[in-house]
Amino acid sequence: MAAASSTSAAATNIILAIYEKKTNSIDLYRPLRQYISFTYSERDAINLEDDLSTVKTLRSDIERIPDPSPTTRRDLLISYFKSLCLIETRFPISPDKDHINTIQFTWFDAFKQKQKAVQQNIHLEKAAILFNLGAVYSQIGLSYDRATVDGRRQASHAFIAAAGAFAFLRDNASTKASMGNSTTVDLSVECAGMLERLMLAQAQECVFENTIAKGSTPGVCAKISRQVGLYYEEALAALNAAPLKDHFEKAWIAHVQLKASLFYAEACYRYGLELHEKEEIAEEIARLRSGVSALAEAKRSSKGAAAQLLDAISKLEVNLNRNLERAVKENDRVYLMRVPSPSSLPSIPAFSMVKPMQMNEVLDASKEKMFASLVPDSSAKALSRYTEMVDDVIRIQAEKLQQGSELTRVRLKEMDLPDSILALEGNFNLPEDLKNEVEKVQASGGPAGLEAELQQLRDLRRVNQELLVQTEELLQKEAAEDAQFRSQFGTRWTRPQSNTLTKTLQERLNKFAANLKQAGESDVQIERSLREHSTLMSILERRPIEAALPSLSRPIMSLDANEDAIVGGLKQSLRQLETLGAQRAGLEDMLKEMKRKDDILPKLMTSTGSYEDLFRKEIAKYDHICEEIAQNIEAQEQLLIQIQAQNEEFIAVFNLEDYKASREKCYKQIQAAVAKCKEIKENINEGLKFYVTLQDAITNIKQQSSDFVMTRNIQCREMMEDVQRQMAGFSFQDRKNTGPYPPVGQPHQTPRSSPQQQTEPQNIPLPSSQTPYYRPLEQPMPGYGHPAPPYSAPQQQSPYHVPPSTAAPYPPPHSQQQAPVSHEYGQPAYPGWRGPYYNPPAQQPGSLPRPPYTIPNPYNPHQSGYYKQ
């Protein structure tokens, strides 16, 4: 036993590690090579020379003084154990004269060095290697610095691995190694189990130290500390029982006993802190007294214990007594509660944070290539045949189990069980697919949420209408100002009239207005549909939805009042049927587990008699499970007959047919409500998409109108200055056409363009910091006959531009690129409306523009519902 102390403030002194078992030197190379050469061929022996040398080297390394690096020693032990697994299946080592009988494995007891085991079988060797693997893992845990959080975490993992190694030894090798006359106690099932508990206790102890370091609540610390104590108590119980009672030194027993008492008292102390916070003073006093009593009893049997451990006990005892004295004073002065007896209190809750590591993958030798070519032919063929026999048994029995379960499911469904019983008790269940649909509708807001979405639709329509009115007012105001100046200045006011320049804008605004009108009509149809179907959809407001289902009621009048007996008998039969189903699942698992553990290869390789006799003996292991399966199927068949008779009586008494009809009617109502709610929601969503897209288009044309008005205002100021100069009699002929307008009666240097050269406002670029609204004076200004200044929207063209008419008076300049053809808003707002309240007018070819949402565009807003054609 090795020990190390922790410097952590939360640590409770020392931790134990296990010394490895010692062995004598043996030669595996020569006996194994001779067996290969004699049984197979010299050539096979030569081909396997490397594998034989590897085994020899591994055994020699095991015999040496342990490597100073525990991790290197761990890897060596794992590699050698895998080699032993491969040797076991190929080399029969036993005293038999036809087997390898020259190898004797000798191992000394780890706790009493004078005792040893000498056996001529490989099971002792495997068990000893597993023991040493657990010991090395414990030494690795001891090597970490428990003064740090990371060190305690790594130590805990190492002790968990040690527990896994000792658990694997207990479950797989201890029994086989303990057979015969020469055995040692350290490899017994009892010792391996005790060491597993001890390693788990130390792993949980490291977790407890980290929990204290993190400042966890007293309640959490108490649970983890209590589990540490329980692990130590289990180890102590094994140490005080045969065969371990007289095998270990008293210092071992004293250490484990003190640790068990220490962590029980620690749990009482921590639990008392939590009780004090809750002002449960009476129980706190009882818990603290119990902890003090445990420590006092432990100190009486502390002979041989480490001084550090005794010091930790003394410190904890001081803390317990201090808190106990405080609690007693508070209870006497304030609370005056009756203190219960410690024996009457429930156990302190415990919580395990560790469990043994699974070693199956770590020790799995199936992927190792050693001696891969060396398989006894007779054993391989016999094993394959036996495996086929086992597979046949398992397949036949598994089919019987599956058929039994399927028969039960079908018969119960035909009888509408257990749904009818559940309905009688008020536990209703919707079909799974229908329930999922209802939950989706309810999660999206249900029928109550549709009104809020309709309000969003109204708000968006109002916003679009306001934008449209604002845009029209901009253009009307500009046209009124232009008309006023034209009336004031007469023929001197030579710029084009507003209505000739805004014709396309006005047309588009009119189309938008028509769209809004028709969209409003579609919205009315949706609102009407919602009102008319609100009663239908109100069923979806029931939470849970099962509350809307009809209930199966008891009969109003009964002649013999035996309804409860009928229901009770049927429920009892259904419980029995469920129990039989659980038994079938357990039987199938037993079959698979038996096959997994059914390894007869060692028996095949050591068998000298007939394989048939061995097969009959081994396959008989499955007979009792096959018998249980047959009994289960027969019992189920009889029970189903009984359930059918009871169900017929149940149907007659409770008028089940009427209930089924009303339930199906309710199902259909729920389905119709879900469909209508989804339909209205889809229509609203299409409307929202429509209004959002239309809002973008109106915002775009409003920006174009604003730019047009701004540019016209700039022209207006410049023309007023020009007209005022003309009226004042100033001559502008010497300016060489530097002004934007020619003098009266004097033709401009550049002939006036025809009206067809004016630019349409929707295609005129926006003024920006790079392009001023008008040019500086030193640059020649175009006359009125030139194309009008640009009035366009921002750089990104809207997808709702209407292509200019060929008869437009002001075609765009050559440098201006034609806007892409896109949607027009002259079609009914929701071209996909197909509800019962909307009949689209008959369309003549070419009479109306194309629908706004049938041309692919960047928005692509409509995919389904009322708004899709």
N, C-alpha and C positions, 0 to 999 in steps of 0.2 A: 504494500500500500504506500503510495506516495501522496504527499499533501503539499498544498501551497496556500498562502493566505492572500487576501485581497486588501489593497490599500484604499479601496473605495469607502466613503463614509457610510454608504448604505449596505455594504457587504457584511456578511455575518461570518467572518473568520475563514476557516479553511475549506478547501475543496479536495476531494479524493481522486486519485488515479490508480489504475490497476497495473500490477507488474505482469509481464508476459510469462507464459509457461516455458520451461526449459526442456530440451530434448537431447537425445544422443545422436551421434552421427550414424547414418546408414548409407548404403550404396544402392541407389535405384537404377543406375545406368546398366550395370551388368545383368541383373535378373530380367529387366525389361527387354534388353537386346537379345538375350538368349531365348526368351519366349517368342519374340517376333521371328527369329531365325528358325526356331524349331516348328512353330505353328504355321508360319506363312512361308517365308523364303529368306535366304541370305540377301538377296537383292532388295527385298523390302526393308531389311534391317539397315542396309547401306543407305537407302533412300531416306530413311527416317533418322539418320545419324544426327542431324541438326536438332530435331525435336528432342531426342534423347539427351543431347548435350545441354539443351535449355533446361530440361527437368533437373538434370544433375546440378547445374549452376544455381537454380532457384533453391533447391534443397540445401545446398552448401551455404547460401546466403542466409537462409532461415536459421541454420545452426550457429552462425557466428554471433558475436556480441551485438546487441541491437545497434542499428545505425544511429549516429548522433542526431539525425534529422528524422523526427517521427513521421513526417509526410512521405519520405522515401521508404521508410519501413512499411507504411500503410500500403503503398503501391506494390511493394514486393509481396506482401501477404495476399493481396487481391489476385495478382498474377499467378501465384503458386496455387491458390484455391481453385482457380479456373482450370489449371493443369490437372489437378487431382480429379476434378469432375470428368475430364476427358479420359484420364487413365482408368477411372472406375468402370466406364462403359466398354473398355477394350481389353483390360488386363485383369483376369480373375486372381485376386490376391487372397489366399486363404491357406489353412494347413492342408488342404486336399492335395494328394500326390500329383494330380493332373493340373494343378494350378500353380501359380507362383508362390511357393511356400518357403522361400529363403529370406523373405523380408519380414522383419519384426520392428514395428513402430513403438518407440519408447517415449513417454511424456511424463514429466513430474508435475505434481500438484502445485498450483500457483500460490497457495496459501500455507501449505505444509510441504516443504521441499523434500522431505524424506519419503513421502508417498509417491508412488509412480504407477503407471499403467503400461503394460506391454501386451500388444495384440498383433495378430497377423491379419488384419483387415484395414482397409483404407478409411473406414468410418472414424476410427480414433484420430487418424491424421487430419481429416477434414474438420472434426470437432475442435481439435487443438488449434488449428489455424484460425477458425472463426473466433475462438476465445481470445487469441492474441490480437486479432483485428479489433475487437471491441476494446481490449486493453490499450492498444496504440491510439485509438480514437480518444480515449479518456486522457491519455498523456498529451495529445494535441490540445485538448480543451484546457488542460492545466497550464500549458505553455503561454497562453494569451494573457495579456495585461488586463486584468479586470478593473483597473482604475479608470478605464475609458469606456465610453458607450460602445464604440466599435469593438473593443476587445471583449466586452461582456457578450455582445451579440455573436461574435465568432466562437467564443467558448461555448455558448448555448448550442450552436449548430454542431460543434464537435461532440458534445455529450448526447445530443439527439442521435447522431450517427452511431455512437457507442451503444446506445440503447437499441438501435436497430440491429447491430451485429449480434448482441446477446439475445435478442428476440428471435433472430434467424437461427442461432445456435439451439435455442430451446425448442423451436418448432420443427427443425429439419435434421438435426444431427445428434442431439443429446441422447435420445432414446437408443439409437443405433450404437453410439459409442459406449453406452453403459451396459451393453450386453456382454456376457462372459464373466469370468472370474476376476480379471484384472481391470479395475476401473478406479477413477479418482472422483472425489466429491465435486471438485470445481467444474466438471463437465456435466453434472447432473441437471435435470430439468429444473429442480428447485433452486440451485445456485444460479443458473442462467436467468431465471425469472427474477431472483433477488437483485442481481446486478443490473438488469434492465430497469427495475424500479429505482434503484439508486442513481443511475445515470439520468433518468427523467427528473428525479428530484433536483439534481444539480443543474440541469438545463433550465428547469422552472425557476430555480433560485437566481440564476443569472438574469432571467427575464424580470424577476421581482426587483433586483437591484437597479435595472434600467428603468423600471416603472417608478421607483422612488426618485431616481435622478431626474426624470422628466417632470416631476411634481404632479403626478396623477392624484386624483381624489382619494380620500381615505377608504371609501367603499371599494374602489377598484383594487387598491393595494391590499385590502383585507382578503378579497376573493383569491387573488393570485398567491398571497402568502399562505392562505389555508390549503391551497392545492399543493404547495411545496411540502407542508406538514403531512398531508395525506400520503404523498409518495414516500416520504421517509417512514411513515408509520407502516406502510405495506412492506417496505424493505426490512424494517425491524421485526415485523411478524414472521417473515421468512427466516430471519436470523435466529429467532427464538424457537423455531420448530426443527424437527429432524428432517434431513440429515445434517443441517447446518449448525445446529445448536452448539455442539462441542467442537466445531471445525474452525471457527474464527477466533481470533484474539479478542480479549475483553475490550481492548481499546476500540475495535471496530463497533462492537455493540454499544459501547458508551457514546461514541461519536454519533451514530445514527439515532440513538435514543435522545440525546441532547438536541440534535437538530430537529427532530420531530416536535419536541416540547417547545423549543425556541420559536419555531414558525407557527405553532398553534398560539402561543402567547403573543407573537407579533400580530397575528390575525385578530386576536381579542383587542389588542391595543389600537390597531387601525380602525376596527369596527366600532370601538368605543368612541373614537374621535368623530365618526359619522353620527353616532347616536347622540353625542353631546350637541352637535350642530342642530339636530332635530328636536332637542330638549327632551329626549327619552332617557331621563336620568336614571330611572330605576333599572332598566335593562343595561345601561352603561355600567352601573355599579356591579351588576351580576357578571357581566362579561369580564370586567377588569379583575374581579376576584377569582374568576375561573383561570385567567391567564397567570395571575400570581401563584395560585395553587399548583398549576402545572409546572412552573419554573421551580418552585420549592421542592416538588417531588422529584424532578429531574436532577437537581443538585445533590440529592441524597445518594444517587447512583452514578456519580460523575467521575469515579475513580478511573484514571487512565486517559481522561479526555484532555484535549489540548488547552493550554492556558488561554489562548486567544478566544476560544469558544466559551470558556467560563467567564471571561471578561465581558463578552457580548451579552451573556445571560444576565450578568450583574447590572449592566447598563440598562437593559430592557426592564429589569425588575424595578429599578429606580424610577423609570418613566411610568411604569404601571402604577406603582404606589403613589406617585405624585398626582396623577390623574384621578386615582381612586379617592385620595384624601379630598381633592377639590370637589369631586362629584358628591361625596358623602356630605360635605358641609353644605353644598347648595341644596341637596335634598332635605336636609334637616331644617334649613332656614326658609326655603322658598317652596319647593315642590311637594314635600311631605308624601312622597309616593311609597307604596309598599314594594320592597325589593324582592323579586322572585328568586327562587332557588336556581343556581346554575344548571342543575340537572333537568329542570323543567323547560329550559330554553331550547328552541330549535337549533340545529347545527348552523354554523356560519356558512353562508354560500361560498362555494369554491368554483374556480374557473381555470381549466387547464389551457395553457398556451403552447404546449409541446406535445409531440407524439413520436414514437419510434420511426426512424427513417426506413422506408421500404428498401430492402437490400437486394430484391430479385434482379433488378436491372444492373446494379453494381456488380453482382456476382454471376451474371448470366454468361455462360461459356458457349452458348450456341453459335456465336459468330467467330469463335476461335478456330484457327486452321490446324492446330497441332493434332498429329495423328489422324488427319482427315481421311487419308487413304486406307487406314487400317480399321476395317469393319469385318468382324467374323461373318462369313457368308451364311452359315446356318442360322446364326442368331438374327441376322438382318431379315432373312426370309421368314423366319418364325415370328419375329416381331411384327412384320408387315401383315402376316396372316391374322395374328391376334388383333391387331389394330382394326382390320376390316371387320372382324367379328364384333368388336365393341361398337364400331360405327353403325353396324346394322341394328344392333340392339337399341342404341340411342335414337337412331332415325325412326324406327318403328314406334317406340314409346313416345317420342316427341310428336309424331303425327297423331297418335291417339289423344294426347293432351290438347293439341291444337283443335282437333275435331270436336272434342268435348266443350272447349271454350266457345267455339263458333256456334255449336248447337244451342248452347245456353243463350247466347246473344240473340239468335234468330227467334227462338221460342218466346223469350221475354218481350221482344219487339212485337211479335204477333199478338201477345196478350196485353200490350200497352202497359207493361210493368217495367220499372217501378213508378212510371210517371203518374198513373192514376192514384197511387198511394200518396205520392208527394202532393198532388193536387188536393187531396182530402185534408192534408195537414197544412195547406197554405203555401207549400214550397213549389212554386210554378217555375217552369223552364221553357223559354222560347227555343225554337230550332236555332242552332248555332249560327247559320248564315243570316237568318232574319235578325237575330240579336245583334250581330255585328253591324248590319245596316242601320239599325235603330241607334246604336251607340255612335256611329259616325254622324248621323243627323243631329243627335243631341249634342255631340261635341262641337259641332259647327254653329250652335245657337238654337237649333230647333225652330219650330214655328214662331216662337216669340222673337227670335232674332231676325225674322224676315221683315218685320215692321221697321226695325232700325235700318235695315239695308234699303228698304223702300224710301225712307227719309233721306238717305244718302243720294238716292236716285233723284228725288225732288230737288235737293240742294244743288246737285250738279246741273240739272235742267235750268234752275234759276240763275246760276252763275253764267251759263251759256247765254241765256236771254239778256242778262245785264251787259255782258261783253258785246253782244250784237247791237244793243241799243247805243252803247257808248261809241261804237265804231260808226254807226249811222249818224250820230249827232256830230262827230268830228267832221265827216264829209259835208253834212248839211250846213254847218257853221261856215266852213271854208267856201262853199258855193254861195251862201248868202253874202259874205264879204266881197267875193269877186263880182257878184251882181251889183252890189252897192257902188263899187269903184267904176264898174263899166257904165252905170247910169250917170255917175258924177263926171267922168272924163270923156265919155262918148267915144269918138273914133280914135282918140289918142290912146285909149286902153286896148292895146293890140295883142295882148297875150291870149292863148286859146281859152275858151270857156271851160269851167270845171266839169260840166256834165259830159263833155266830149272826152275828157281824160279819165273820168271815174266810171265810165260806162261798165267796164269789166268788173270793177270792184263792186258796183251796185248789183250787177247780175249775180255775183257770187254771194253777196249778202242776202239777196232774195232767196237764193237756193238754200242757204243755211237756215233762214227763217222758216222756209217750207219744211225742211228736215226737222227742226225743233217742234213744229206743229204736229207733224206725223208721229214724232217720238213721244210727244205728250199723249197722243191717242193710244199708243202702245202701252205707255205707263198706266193709263186708266184701265186697260184690259188686264194688266197684271194685278192692280189693286182690286179690281172686281173679282178676279180668280181667287185672290187671297181671302177676301171676305166670304165668298161663297163656299170655300172649302175649309174655313177656319174650324168649323165643328168637326169635320173629318180628321183634320190634323191635330186637334186638341188631344187626341189619345197619346201623341208622342210626348206630351208634357208630363206624363206620369213617370215618376222616378221612384223605384225602378220600374221599368216597362212591364215587368211581370205583374205589377199591381193592377194592370188593366185587364188581365185575363180573368175569365169567369172561374168561380170556385166550385168545387164539387161538394155539394151540401148533403148532409145526412137526411134521410127521409123524414118528413113531417110526422107521419104516423107509422108506428111499428107494432105488429101483433105480438111478437115474442121478444122484442128488445135485445136481439142478439147481434146488433151491428158491431159493437166493440169486440165481441168474440171473433167475428168473421175477420175484421181488420187485423186483430192481434195475431190470429193464426196465420194469415197471409204474410204479415211482416216477419213473423218468426221463421217461416219457410224461406223467405227471401234472404234473411240473414244466414241461414244454414247453407243456402246456395252460394252466397258470397264466400263463406268459409271454405267450401269445397273448391271454389276457384282459386283462393289463396293457397290452398294445399297443392293444387296442380302446379302453380308457379314455383312453389318450393321444391316439389318433386323434380321438375325440369332442371332447376338449379343444382339439385343434388346429383342428378345424372351427369351434368357437365363437370361438376367438381370431382366426381369420382373418376371420370375419364382423365381429367387433368392430372390427378395424382396417381393414376394407374400406370406405373412404370415397372414392367416386368423384365426389362432387359438384363439387370443383374441376375435374376433367377434363370433366364434363358441361358446366359453365359456360364452359369454354374450348374445347370441341370444336366444330369447324366442319364435320366430316364426318357420316357416318351413325351414328346411335346404335346400330344393329344391329351394325356392325363393332366398335364400342367394347365392347358387351355381350359379344360372342363372345370378344374378347380378354381381358376382365376375368374372365368366368366360367371361362375355361380355367385360372385359378389354382387351382381346386379339383380339377382332374382327377387330379393325382398322389395326393391324399389318397383320392379315390374308388377309385383303383386299389389303393392299399394296403389299403383296407377289404375289397375283393373278394378279394385275396390272403389276407388274414387269415381270412376266413370259409371259404375253400376249404381252407386248411391245417388249420383246426380240424376240419372234417368228416373229412378223411383221418385225422387224429390220433384222433378218437373211434372210428373203425372199428378202428384199431390197438389202442386201449385196451380195446375190447370183447373182442377176441380174446385179449389178454393176461389180462384179468380172468377169462375162462372157464377158461383154463389154471390160473390162480391158485386158483379155486374148486375145481377137481378135485384139485389137489395138497394143499390145506390143509383139505379137508372143511369148507367154510365153512357149509354148511347146518346141521350140528350146532351150530356155534358160534352162529349166529343164533338157533336154538331156545333154547339155554341162556341167551343174552343176554336174549331176550324174557321168559323165565321169571324171570330176576333182576329185570328191570324191574317185572314184576307183583308180585314179593315186596316190592320197595322201595315200590311204590305202596300195597300192603296194610299195610305197616309204618307208613307215614306216616299213612294213614287211621286205623289203630287208635291210634296215639300221639296224634293230634289228638282222637280221640273220648274217650280216657281223660282227657286234659288238660282238655277241656271239662267232663267230668263232675266232675273235681276242682274246677274253678273254680266250678261251680254249687254244689258242697258248701260251699266256702269262703264264697261269698256267703250261703248259707243260714245257716251258723253265725254269721257276723258279724251278720246281721239278728236271729237268735234271741238272740244275746248282748245286743243292745240292748234287746230286749223283756224278757228276764229281769232285766237291770240296772234297768230301769224299775220292774218289779214289786217288786224287792228294795228299791228306794228307797221305794216306797209302803208296804211292810211295815215298814221302819224307822221311817217317820213315824208309822204306826199304833201301833207298840210305844211310841214316845216319848210320844205323846199319852196312851196308856193308862197309862203310868207316872205321868204328871202327875195324871191322874184318880185313880189309886190312892193317891197321897200325900194328895191333898185329901180323899178319902173316909175314909182311915184317921184323919185328924185329926178329921173329923166324927163318926166312930163312937166315937173315944176320948172326945170331949166328951160325947156322949150317955151313954156308960157312966159317966162321972164325975158325972153328974147335973146338968150345966149346962143352963140354960134358954136357948134361942135364939129365944124368941118375940118379943123386943123388937127383934130385928135387922131386922124388916120385910123378910124374905126377901133380905137382902143376901148371904147365903151361897149356895153352890151347891146345898145339899141342905136339905130341910124337916125340922123336928124330928119325932121319933117320935110317931106318933099324930096329928100336926097336918098337915092337907092343905096343900099348897103353894098360893101365890097363883095360880099358873098350873097348870091341870090337866095331868096327865102325858099325854104324847102316846102314841099307840098304837105298838106295836112297828114298824108299817109305816113310821113316820116316821124311823127311824134311817137315817143316811147310810151308803152303801156306801163302803168304804175307798178303792176306786180312784177315786172321784169327789170326794174331800174334798181341798181345797187344802192345800198344804204350809205349815207355819208359816214365817214370814219376819220380817224386821226390821220390816215394816209391820204384820204381823198376829201378835200374841203368841200363845203356846200357851194362855194363859188370861187372863181379863180382870182388871183391878185390883179390889181389894176394894171401892172406892167405887162400882163398877158392879154392877148386879144380875147375879147368876150364874144361869144356867139350871139347873133341877133335872134329876134323872135322867130325868124323862119327856120332856125336850126332846131335839131331835136331838143326836147325839153330836158332840163337837168334830171339826174337819176332820182328815182323814188323807191328803190327796191327794199326788200326785207333784209334781215341779216344774211351772213355769208352762206349758211346752210339753207338750201331751198326747201320749202314746205312740200310735203307730198300731196297737198291738196290744191296746187296751182292748176288753174284751168288753162289749157293751151289757147293762145291768142287766135282770134278770128282772122281770117284772111282779109276781111273788110275793115280791120281796125285802122283808124286814121293815123295811128302813130306806131308803126312797126319798130321793133327794137333795133338799135344800131348793130352794125356787123360785128363789133367787138364784144357785144353782149351775147352770151350763150343762151339759147332757148331753154326755159325751165322744163324739166321732165314731165311727161304726161302723168297725171295722178288722178286721185279721186275727185269727183264733184259731189256736192251734197244736194242734188235735186231729186233723189229717189226717196221713197218712204223710209223713215228712220230705221226701222227694223226689218230688213228684207227677209229675215228668217221667221217672221211671225207666222205661226201655224196654229195658234190657239183657236178655240171655238168662237172667239169674239172678233176675229179679224178676217176680213175678206178682201184681199188686195184687188184694186181695180184692174180691169183687163188692159193689158199693155199692147199698143200697136207698135209694130217695128219702127224704131227711130223716133217715136213720139216723146220718149223721156231719155235722159242721160242714163248711163249705166249705173248700177247700184254702187254705193260708196264702199261696200265691204266685200265686193267680189273680185276686185283687182288686187293682185299681190302688191303689197306696199310695206314700208318699214314697220308699220304698226301691227299688221296682220291681226286685228283685234277679235275676229269672230270665228269660232270653231264649231259651235253647236247651239241648240236651243232656239228660242223664238227669233233670235237675230241672225239666223243663218239661212241662206238659201241653198 
